[in-house]
Amino acid sequence: MVPAASAAPVPATASRLAGVASSPVREILALTSRPEVISFAGGLPAPELFDIAGIRAAYDAVLEDEPQRALQYSTTEGDPELRTAIAGRLTSRGLPTEADDLLVTTGSQQALTLVSTAVLEPGDVVLVEDPCYLAALQTFAFAGARVVPVPTDDEGVIPEALDEIAARERVKLLYLVPTFQNPTGRTLPATRRTAVAEAAARHGFWIVEDDPYGELRFDGTPMPWIAASPAAADRTVLLGSFSKVMAPGLRLGHLRAPAGLRRACVIAKQAADLHTSTVDQAAAARYLRDSDLDAHVRGMCAAYRERRDALLDGLAQALPAGSRWNRPDGGMFVWATLPEGHDATALLPAAVAHEVAYVPGAPFFAGTPDHGALRLSFTTHAPDEIREGLRRLAKAFA
Protein backbone atom coordinates (compact mmCIF):
# COMPACT_ATOMS: atom_id res chain seq x y z
CA MET A 1 0.00 0.00 0.00
CA VAL A 2 1.34 3.46 -0.92
CA PRO A 3 1.53 5.75 2.14
CA ALA A 4 -0.93 8.64 1.87
CA ALA A 5 1.87 11.17 2.32
CA SER A 6 3.70 9.92 -0.78
CA ALA A 7 0.69 9.21 -3.02
CA ALA A 8 0.53 11.04 -6.33
CA PRO A 9 -1.95 13.94 -6.42
CA VAL A 10 -5.26 13.46 -8.18
CA PRO A 11 -5.67 15.21 -11.55
CA ALA A 12 -6.88 18.80 -11.63
CA THR A 13 -10.43 19.71 -12.59
CA ALA A 14 -11.13 20.51 -16.23
CA SER A 15 -9.67 23.75 -17.58
CA ARG A 16 -13.12 24.83 -18.80
CA LEU A 17 -14.02 25.54 -15.17
CA ALA A 18 -11.28 28.15 -14.82
CA GLY A 19 -13.25 30.93 -16.47
CA VAL A 20 -16.64 30.11 -14.94
CA ALA A 21 -17.55 31.98 -11.76
CA SER A 22 -20.04 30.83 -9.16
CA SER A 23 -23.42 32.55 -9.39
CA PRO A 24 -23.48 35.63 -7.12
CA VAL A 25 -27.26 35.25 -6.84
CA ARG A 26 -26.94 31.74 -5.40
CA GLU A 27 -24.31 32.96 -2.94
CA ILE A 28 -26.52 35.85 -1.83
CA LEU A 29 -29.47 33.49 -1.38
CA ALA A 30 -27.32 31.37 0.93
CA LEU A 31 -26.41 34.45 2.96
CA THR A 32 -30.03 35.61 3.21
CA SER A 33 -31.76 32.28 3.87
CA ARG A 34 -32.58 33.26 7.46
CA PRO A 35 -36.37 33.65 7.78
CA GLU A 36 -36.03 37.09 9.38
CA VAL A 37 -34.41 38.49 6.21
CA ILE A 38 -36.78 40.10 3.72
CA SER A 39 -35.10 39.26 0.45
CA PHE A 40 -35.68 40.98 -2.87
CA ALA A 41 -32.74 38.96 -4.19
CA GLY A 42 -34.04 35.65 -5.49
CA GLY A 43 -36.30 35.28 -8.49
CA LEU A 44 -38.51 32.87 -6.57
CA PRO A 45 -42.22 32.28 -7.21
CA ALA A 46 -44.44 32.82 -4.17
CA PRO A 47 -44.73 29.38 -2.53
CA GLU A 48 -48.11 30.17 -0.98
CA LEU A 49 -49.50 30.53 -4.51
CA PHE A 50 -48.55 27.02 -5.62
CA ASP A 51 -51.60 24.94 -6.50
CA ILE A 52 -50.60 22.24 -4.03
CA ALA A 53 -53.97 20.51 -4.03
CA GLY A 54 -54.13 20.35 -7.81
CA ILE A 55 -50.57 19.09 -8.17
CA ARG A 56 -51.08 16.49 -5.43
CA ALA A 57 -54.25 15.28 -7.16
CA ALA A 58 -52.34 14.96 -10.45
CA TYR A 59 -49.63 12.81 -8.86
CA ASP A 60 -52.25 10.72 -7.04
CA ALA A 61 -54.16 10.12 -10.27
CA VAL A 62 -51.05 9.10 -12.19
CA LEU A 63 -49.88 6.72 -9.47
CA GLU A 64 -53.37 5.26 -9.18
CA ASP A 65 -54.09 4.85 -12.89
CA GLU A 66 -50.71 4.03 -14.46
CA PRO A 67 -48.03 3.52 -11.79
CA GLN A 68 -45.90 1.11 -13.82
CA ARG A 69 -45.58 3.53 -16.72
CA ALA A 70 -45.07 6.58 -14.50
CA LEU A 71 -42.22 4.94 -12.57
CA GLN A 72 -40.46 3.40 -15.59
CA TYR A 73 -37.80 4.74 -17.95
CA SER A 74 -39.25 6.77 -20.81
CA THR A 75 -38.24 8.32 -24.12
CA THR A 76 -35.70 11.12 -24.36
CA GLU A 77 -38.07 13.37 -26.32
CA GLY A 78 -40.59 13.45 -23.47
CA ASP A 79 -44.07 12.27 -22.48
CA PRO A 80 -46.28 12.41 -25.61
CA GLU A 81 -49.29 13.67 -23.65
CA LEU A 82 -47.22 16.47 -22.09
CA ARG A 83 -45.71 17.49 -25.41
CA THR A 84 -49.17 17.55 -26.97
CA ALA A 85 -50.43 19.78 -24.16
CA ILE A 86 -47.47 22.16 -24.49
CA ALA A 87 -47.93 22.28 -28.26
CA GLY A 88 -51.58 23.19 -27.74
CA ARG A 89 -50.68 26.01 -25.37
CA LEU A 90 -48.12 27.46 -27.78
CA THR A 91 -50.52 27.17 -30.72
CA SER A 92 -53.29 28.91 -28.79
CA ARG A 93 -50.92 31.81 -28.11
CA GLY A 94 -50.04 32.35 -31.76
CA LEU A 95 -47.22 29.91 -32.49
CA PRO A 96 -48.46 26.84 -34.43
CA THR A 97 -46.66 23.86 -32.89
CA GLU A 98 -46.87 20.07 -33.07
CA ALA A 99 -45.84 17.68 -30.30
CA ASP A 100 -42.95 16.45 -32.44
CA ASP A 101 -41.54 20.01 -32.57
CA LEU A 102 -40.76 19.79 -28.85
CA LEU A 103 -38.21 18.27 -26.50
CA VAL A 104 -39.05 18.12 -22.78
CA THR A 105 -36.10 19.09 -20.58
CA THR A 106 -35.17 19.15 -16.92
CA GLY A 107 -35.97 22.83 -16.56
CA SER A 108 -35.34 25.39 -19.29
CA GLN A 109 -31.80 25.80 -17.95
CA GLN A 110 -31.04 22.31 -19.28
CA ALA A 111 -32.60 23.31 -22.59
CA LEU A 112 -30.10 26.15 -22.89
CA THR A 113 -27.24 23.80 -22.02
CA LEU A 114 -28.36 21.30 -24.66
CA VAL A 115 -28.55 23.97 -27.35
CA SER A 116 -25.08 25.21 -26.39
CA THR A 117 -23.72 21.66 -26.55
CA ALA A 118 -25.32 21.07 -29.94
CA VAL A 119 -24.34 24.39 -31.55
CA LEU A 120 -21.23 25.90 -30.00
CA GLU A 121 -17.56 25.14 -30.56
CA PRO A 122 -14.86 26.70 -28.34
CA GLY A 123 -14.24 30.24 -29.53
CA ASP A 124 -17.61 30.69 -31.24
CA VAL A 125 -19.16 34.13 -30.83
CA VAL A 126 -22.36 34.37 -28.76
CA LEU A 127 -24.19 37.69 -28.58
CA VAL A 128 -26.08 38.54 -25.39
CA GLU A 129 -28.10 41.42 -24.02
CA ASP A 130 -26.14 43.63 -21.66
CA PRO A 131 -27.08 43.07 -18.85
CA CYS A 132 -27.90 39.36 -19.30
CA TYR A 133 -29.33 36.39 -17.38
CA LEU A 134 -26.46 35.16 -15.19
CA ALA A 135 -26.87 31.42 -15.69
CA ALA A 136 -26.76 31.92 -19.46
CA LEU A 137 -23.35 33.55 -19.09
CA GLN A 138 -22.23 30.51 -17.07
CA THR A 139 -23.53 28.14 -19.75
CA PHE A 140 -21.70 29.93 -22.55
CA ALA A 141 -18.52 30.07 -20.49
CA PHE A 142 -18.65 26.28 -20.03
CA ALA A 143 -19.04 25.90 -23.79
CA GLY A 144 -15.89 27.95 -24.33
CA ALA A 145 -17.75 30.58 -26.33
CA ARG A 146 -16.62 34.18 -26.73
CA VAL A 147 -19.45 36.26 -25.32
CA VAL A 148 -19.98 39.66 -26.96
CA PRO A 149 -22.45 42.06 -25.30
CA VAL A 150 -25.00 43.96 -27.39
CA PRO A 151 -25.85 47.43 -26.03
CA THR A 152 -29.37 47.92 -24.68
CA ASP A 153 -31.64 50.77 -23.67
CA ASP A 154 -34.89 50.85 -21.70
CA GLU A 155 -36.59 48.76 -24.44
CA GLY A 156 -33.92 46.06 -24.65
CA VAL A 157 -31.44 45.23 -27.42
CA ILE A 158 -30.74 48.13 -29.79
CA PRO A 159 -31.25 46.77 -33.34
CA GLU A 160 -28.69 49.08 -34.96
CA ALA A 161 -26.02 47.95 -32.47
CA LEU A 162 -26.93 44.30 -33.08
CA ASP A 163 -26.63 44.75 -36.84
CA GLU A 164 -23.26 46.52 -36.55
CA ILE A 165 -21.78 43.82 -34.30
CA ALA A 166 -23.15 40.98 -36.43
CA ALA A 167 -21.62 42.58 -39.53
CA ARG A 168 -18.10 42.49 -38.07
CA GLU A 169 -18.23 39.27 -36.01
CA ARG A 170 -18.79 35.68 -37.13
CA VAL A 171 -21.80 35.22 -34.86
CA LYS A 172 -23.03 31.70 -34.13
CA LEU A 173 -25.87 32.49 -31.70
CA LEU A 174 -27.84 35.35 -30.14
CA TYR A 175 -29.40 34.76 -26.72
CA LEU A 176 -32.37 36.87 -25.60
CA VAL A 177 -35.02 36.97 -22.88
CA PRO A 178 -37.29 39.35 -24.81
CA THR A 179 -40.28 39.41 -22.44
CA PHE A 180 -39.88 40.64 -18.83
CA GLN A 181 -36.16 40.07 -19.06
CA ASN A 182 -34.02 38.81 -16.21
CA PRO A 183 -32.54 40.95 -14.67
CA THR A 184 -34.16 44.15 -15.98
CA GLY A 185 -37.83 43.27 -16.44
CA ARG A 186 -37.73 44.95 -19.87
CA THR A 187 -39.82 43.80 -22.83
CA LEU A 188 -38.56 44.03 -26.40
CA PRO A 189 -41.13 45.85 -28.59
CA ALA A 190 -42.64 44.11 -31.62
CA THR A 191 -40.72 46.29 -34.09
CA ARG A 192 -37.42 45.33 -32.49
CA ARG A 193 -38.38 41.64 -32.50
CA THR A 194 -38.87 41.89 -36.24
CA ALA A 195 -35.51 43.64 -36.59
CA VAL A 196 -33.79 40.89 -34.57
CA ALA A 197 -35.35 38.19 -36.77
CA GLU A 198 -34.27 40.00 -39.93
CA ALA A 199 -30.73 40.46 -38.59
CA ALA A 200 -30.48 36.71 -37.94
CA ALA A 201 -31.63 35.97 -41.49
CA ARG A 202 -29.27 38.55 -42.96
CA HIS A 203 -26.17 37.53 -41.02
CA GLY A 204 -26.88 33.82 -40.54
CA PHE A 205 -26.96 33.10 -36.81
CA TRP A 206 -29.19 31.16 -34.42
CA ILE A 207 -31.56 32.94 -32.02
CA VAL A 208 -32.26 31.40 -28.63
CA GLU A 209 -35.48 33.01 -27.36
CA ASP A 210 -35.84 32.26 -23.65
CA ASP A 211 -39.39 32.80 -22.36
CA PRO A 212 -39.79 31.75 -18.72
CA TYR A 213 -41.80 34.83 -17.72
CA GLY A 214 -44.03 35.61 -20.70
CA GLU A 215 -47.25 34.32 -19.14
CA LEU A 216 -46.78 36.55 -16.08
CA ARG A 217 -48.24 39.65 -17.73
CA PHE A 218 -50.10 42.18 -15.55
CA ASP A 219 -50.48 45.09 -17.98
CA GLY A 220 -50.22 45.81 -21.69
CA THR A 221 -50.57 43.62 -24.75
CA PRO A 222 -48.81 40.27 -25.30
CA MET A 223 -45.88 40.45 -27.71
CA PRO A 224 -45.42 38.02 -30.61
CA TRP A 225 -42.65 35.47 -30.24
CA ILE A 226 -39.56 36.00 -32.39
CA ALA A 227 -39.99 32.31 -33.25
CA ALA A 228 -43.27 33.25 -35.00
CA SER A 229 -41.51 35.64 -37.40
CA PRO A 230 -41.23 34.19 -40.93
CA ALA A 231 -37.76 35.73 -41.22
CA ALA A 232 -36.36 33.62 -38.38
CA ALA A 233 -38.64 30.59 -38.11
CA ASP A 234 -35.89 28.32 -39.43
CA ARG A 235 -33.26 29.60 -36.98
CA THR A 236 -35.04 30.32 -33.69
CA VAL A 237 -35.06 28.04 -30.65
CA LEU A 238 -37.82 28.84 -28.15
CA LEU A 239 -37.22 27.82 -24.54
CA GLY A 240 -40.11 27.51 -22.07
CA SER A 241 -40.63 26.47 -18.47
CA PHE A 242 -43.29 25.43 -15.96
CA SER A 243 -41.15 26.75 -13.10
CA LYS A 244 -42.79 30.17 -12.89
CA VAL A 245 -46.39 29.13 -13.58
CA MET A 246 -46.71 25.67 -12.01
CA ALA A 247 -43.81 24.97 -9.62
CA PRO A 248 -40.02 25.19 -9.95
CA GLY A 249 -39.49 21.98 -7.99
CA LEU A 250 -40.94 19.98 -10.90
CA ARG A 251 -37.88 21.03 -12.97
CA LEU A 252 -39.84 20.83 -16.22
CA GLY A 253 -38.95 22.87 -19.28
CA HIS A 254 -39.05 22.44 -23.02
CA LEU A 255 -37.44 23.59 -26.22
CA ARG A 256 -39.03 24.11 -29.62
CA ALA A 257 -36.51 23.99 -32.44
CA PRO A 258 -36.12 23.21 -36.15
CA ALA A 259 -35.87 19.47 -36.76
CA GLY A 260 -32.13 19.18 -37.32
CA LEU A 261 -31.15 21.09 -34.21
CA ARG A 262 -33.84 19.37 -32.15
CA ARG A 263 -32.43 15.96 -33.08
CA ALA A 264 -28.96 17.12 -32.05
CA CYS A 265 -30.37 18.27 -28.70
CA VAL A 266 -32.00 14.85 -28.22
CA ILE A 267 -28.60 13.20 -28.60
CA ALA A 268 -27.04 15.68 -26.19
CA LYS A 269 -29.79 14.99 -23.67
CA GLN A 270 -29.28 11.24 -23.93
CA ALA A 271 -25.68 11.84 -22.86
CA ALA A 272 -26.79 14.12 -20.02
CA ASP A 273 -29.65 12.30 -18.28
CA LEU A 274 -31.36 9.89 -20.74
CA HIS A 275 -34.70 11.59 -20.11
CA THR A 276 -36.52 13.94 -17.75
CA SER A 277 -38.36 12.42 -14.78
CA THR A 278 -41.18 10.21 -16.06
CA VAL A 279 -43.46 10.64 -13.08
CA ASP A 280 -43.07 14.43 -13.01
CA GLN A 281 -43.90 14.66 -16.72
CA ALA A 282 -46.92 12.40 -16.30
CA ALA A 283 -48.18 14.45 -13.35
CA ALA A 284 -47.73 17.71 -15.24
CA ALA A 285 -49.63 16.29 -18.21
CA ARG A 286 -52.44 15.14 -15.90
CA TYR A 287 -52.51 18.54 -14.22
CA LEU A 288 -52.85 20.28 -17.58
CA ARG A 289 -55.70 17.90 -18.47
CA ASP A 290 -57.63 18.07 -15.19
CA SER A 291 -56.90 21.60 -13.90
CA ASP A 292 -57.13 25.10 -15.36
CA LEU A 293 -53.55 26.38 -15.46
CA ASP A 294 -54.61 29.57 -17.23
CA ALA A 295 -56.98 30.43 -14.38
CA HIS A 296 -54.23 29.67 -11.87
CA VAL A 297 -51.83 31.98 -13.74
CA ARG A 298 -54.42 34.76 -13.76
CA GLY A 299 -54.62 34.49 -9.97
CA MET A 300 -50.82 34.60 -9.70
CA CYS A 301 -50.69 37.67 -11.93
CA ALA A 302 -53.24 39.49 -9.80
CA ALA A 303 -51.17 38.81 -6.68
CA TYR A 304 -47.90 39.73 -8.38
CA ARG A 305 -49.35 42.97 -9.76
CA GLU A 306 -50.21 44.02 -6.21
CA ARG A 307 -46.69 43.14 -5.06
CA ARG A 308 -45.05 44.97 -7.94
CA ASP A 309 -47.09 48.06 -7.15
CA ALA A 310 -46.16 47.88 -3.46
CA LEU A 311 -42.48 47.80 -4.41
CA LEU A 312 -42.76 50.62 -6.93
CA ASP A 313 -44.79 52.79 -4.56
CA GLY A 314 -42.06 52.63 -1.90
CA LEU A 315 -38.85 52.93 -3.91
CA ALA A 316 -38.73 56.73 -3.84
CA GLN A 317 -38.49 56.61 -0.04
CA ALA A 318 -36.18 53.58 0.08
CA LEU A 319 -33.49 54.46 -2.47
CA PRO A 320 -31.14 57.46 -2.42
CA ALA A 321 -32.38 60.65 -4.05
CA GLY A 322 -31.64 60.65 -7.76
CA SER A 323 -32.15 56.89 -8.19
CA ARG A 324 -34.02 55.60 -11.26
CA TRP A 325 -36.09 52.47 -11.85
CA ASN A 326 -38.44 50.98 -14.43
CA ARG A 327 -42.06 49.80 -14.30
CA PRO A 328 -42.29 46.34 -15.89
CA ASP A 329 -45.62 45.15 -17.31
CA GLY A 330 -45.09 41.71 -15.78
CA GLY A 331 -42.51 39.14 -14.78
CA MET A 332 -40.66 39.16 -11.48
CA PHE A 333 -38.11 41.97 -11.48
CA VAL A 334 -37.61 45.72 -11.18
CA TRP A 335 -34.27 47.17 -12.31
CA ALA A 336 -33.01 50.19 -10.40
CA THR A 337 -29.95 52.41 -10.74
CA LEU A 338 -28.49 54.36 -7.83
CA PRO A 339 -27.10 57.87 -8.43
CA GLU A 340 -23.49 58.56 -9.35
CA GLY A 341 -21.07 57.60 -6.59
CA HIS A 342 -23.17 54.77 -5.14
CA ASP A 343 -21.98 51.15 -5.46
CA ALA A 344 -24.75 48.56 -5.01
CA THR A 345 -22.25 45.79 -4.26
CA ALA A 346 -20.47 47.81 -1.57
CA LEU A 347 -23.82 48.75 0.01
CA LEU A 348 -25.16 45.18 0.17
CA PRO A 349 -23.53 44.23 3.53
CA ALA A 350 -25.25 47.19 5.18
CA ALA A 351 -28.58 46.03 3.75
CA VAL A 352 -28.05 42.47 4.99
CA ALA A 353 -27.16 43.87 8.41
CA HIS A 354 -30.62 45.50 8.37
CA GLU A 355 -32.12 42.12 7.38
CA VAL A 356 -33.02 43.02 3.83
CA ALA A 357 -31.34 41.99 0.57
CA TYR A 358 -31.20 42.65 -3.16
CA VAL A 359 -28.91 41.54 -6.00
CA PRO A 360 -26.25 44.00 -7.21
CA GLY A 361 -26.49 44.52 -10.95
CA ALA A 362 -22.78 44.46 -11.84
CA PRO A 363 -22.43 40.64 -12.26
CA PHE A 364 -25.17 40.59 -14.92
CA PHE A 365 -23.05 42.59 -17.36
CA ALA A 366 -20.94 40.86 -19.99
CA GLY A 367 -19.44 44.25 -20.88
CA THR A 368 -18.61 47.22 -18.68
CA PRO A 369 -20.67 46.85 -15.48
CA ASP A 370 -22.90 49.52 -14.01
CA HIS A 371 -21.93 49.43 -10.34
CA GLY A 372 -24.95 51.49 -9.36
CA ALA A 373 -27.46 48.98 -10.74
CA LEU A 374 -29.46 46.50 -8.66
CA ARG A 375 -32.20 43.94 -9.25
CA LEU A 376 -35.24 43.74 -6.99
CA SER A 377 -37.64 40.78 -7.14
CA PHE A 378 -41.17 41.49 -5.92
CA THR A 379 -42.81 38.05 -6.15
CA THR A 380 -41.72 36.26 -2.99
CA HIS A 381 -43.20 38.54 -0.32
CA ALA A 382 -46.68 39.89 0.37
CA PRO A 383 -47.22 43.69 0.06
CA ASP A 384 -46.90 44.36 3.81
CA GLU A 385 -43.57 42.48 3.91
CA ILE A 386 -42.40 44.41 0.86
CA ARG A 387 -43.21 47.70 2.57
CA GLU A 388 -41.30 46.61 5.68
CA GLY A 389 -38.37 45.50 3.52
CA LEU A 390 -38.28 48.92 1.88
CA ARG A 391 -38.24 50.62 5.29
CA ARG A 392 -35.22 48.49 6.20
CA LEU A 393 -33.57 49.31 2.90
CA ALA A 394 -34.06 53.02 3.52
CA LYS A 395 -32.28 52.71 6.87
CA ALA A 396 -29.42 50.76 5.28
CA PHE A 397 -28.90 53.33 2.52
CA ALA A 398 -29.20 56.19 5.02
Secondary structure, DSSP 8 states (H G I E B T S, - for coil): ---GGGS-------GGGTT----HHHHHHHHT-STT-EE--S----GGGS-HHHHHHHHHHHHHH-HHHHTS---SS--HHHHHHHHHHHHHTT----GGGEEEESHHHHHHHHHHHHH--TT-EEEEESS--HHHHHHHHHTT-EEEEE-EETTEE-HHHHHHHHHHS-EEEEEE--SS-TTT-----HHHHHHHHHHHHHHT-EEEEE-SSTT-B-SS-----GGG-TTTTTSEEEEEESTTTT-GGG--EEEE--HHHHHHHHHHHHHHTSSS-HHHHHHHHHHHHHS-HHHHHHHHHHHHHHHHHHHHHHHHHHS-TT-EE---SBSSEEEEE--TT--HHHHHHHHHHTTEE-EESGGG-SSS--TTEEEEE-SSS-HHHHHHHHHHHHHHH-
